[in-house]
Amino acid sequence: MTAYLNRPGRSTTALRELNGLRVLVLHPQDAESRLLMSHLKRIGCVPTQQWPLPDTLCSDADVVVLPIEEDYREAIQKLADGLNALSPPLVGIVEYENPATLQLVLHSGCTGVIERPIRPFGLLTQLLLARTAWRQQAATMAHMRKLEGRYAAVSKVATAKTLLIAREGITENEAHRRIQSRAMATRSSLEDVAQTIINEFS
């Protein structure tokens, strides 16, 4: 593992992403969990372990790793149902030979899977993929909120212009100029001025 990270051109990106990564390991205390915790520490992560599976995630973890097994189906489903789009990504530990387990992987919303037996390279790869997918989703949501905010502002300005046109018999361009002038005079945004005009008509 260390040799892989030390290869030129690969170590910088991998270590920058994984160094200090907070990983919540939801796993019973056994040989597999000890191996997993050891691998995580070796690649620079900061792992913590918890068991049994919680009903909801109350952690500031960046990634959550957990076994996907039929014995834990109900608990996994309950945990997955409580997640939202910005919850930390799940990486499941699986056995590919079991089709039922793969169905549970899909239901849980795992963004990565680690096949048993756990190997350092597979762990590193899945952590990176999970974090990349999470960042992309977070960026998409932030962009959508920004667009929604812009739409709301444009909608308010349009409403304020309509009210000014109806009350004062002016053109749309004149209404827009009035809103702009009030915004400049009060050092306010167009949206704030539009809201003030709307309130005046309420």
Secondary structure, 3 states (H helix, E strand, C coil): CHHHHCCCCCHHHHHHHHCCCEEEEECCCCHHHHHHHHHHHHCCCEEEEECCCCCCCCCCCCEEEEECCHHHHHHHHHHHHCCCCCCCCEEEEECCCCHHHHHHHHHHCCCEEEECCCCHHHHHHHHHHHHHHHHHHHHHHHHHHHHHHHHHHHHHHHHHHHHHHHHHCCCHHHHHHHHHHHHHHHCCCHHHHHHHHHHHCC
